[in-house]
Amino acid sequence: MHELDDEQRRDLEAAAFRRLLEHLRLRTDVQNIDLMNLAGFCRNCLSNWYGEAAAAAGVDLSKEETREIVYGMPYAEWQQKHQKEASAAKQAEFEARRPRDH
């Protein structure tokens, strides 16, 4: 296995994260509740994790700022353009499976 130094690892992780964001921005058909029910995280989780990392680094970013970074637009705009009402079945699945620490 190729040994990566800290800078290479950071750069590759950042590139993979940027690609994940790009993918999620293109896949507006995949709703956050679908992501939560399948994988246990969603776009909002990513924005929260981004905000936690920023805070740990001494960078003050608001929830709105981190969501815009993840969504590629203001959250309210994304909701208006792409968010659909979740079915009762999806909502029930979410309630049964959602992490309680979020």
C-alpha positions, 0 to 999 in steps of 0.5 A, spaced: 500 500 500 502 506 498 504 511 504 500 518 504 503 523 508 498 528 511 498 533 506 496 528 500 491 524 505 488 531 506 488 533 499 485 526 497 480 526 502 478 534 500 477 532 493 473 526 495 468 530 499 468 535 493 466 530 488 460 527 493 458 534 494 457 535 486 454 528 486 449 530 491 447 536 488 446 533 481 442 528 484 436 532 487 431 526 485 434 523 492 431 526 498 434 527 504 429 522 507 431 517 502 439 518 504 437 518 512 433 511 511 438 508 507 445 510 509 443 514 516 446 521 514 443 526 509 446 533 506 444 536 513 448 532 516 454 533 512 453 541 513 453 540 520 459 536 520 462 541 516 460 546 521 463 542 527 470 541 523 470 549 522 468 550 529 474 546 531 478 550 527 476 556 530 472 558 524 465 561 525 460 559 520 453 559 521 448 553 519 445 557 513 453 558 511 454 551 511 448 548 508 449 553 502 456 550 502 453 543 501 447 544 497 451 549 492 445 554 494 441 557 499 437 551 503 431 555 502 432 555 495 434 548 494 427 546 498 423 550 494 426 547 487 427 540 489 424 538 496 418 533 495 413 531 501 415 525 504 410 519 504 407 517 510 411 510 510 418 514 509 416 518 515 415 512 519 421 509 517 425 515 518 422 516 525 423 508 527 431 508 524 433 516 525 439 517 529 437 520 536 444 524 537 442 529 531 
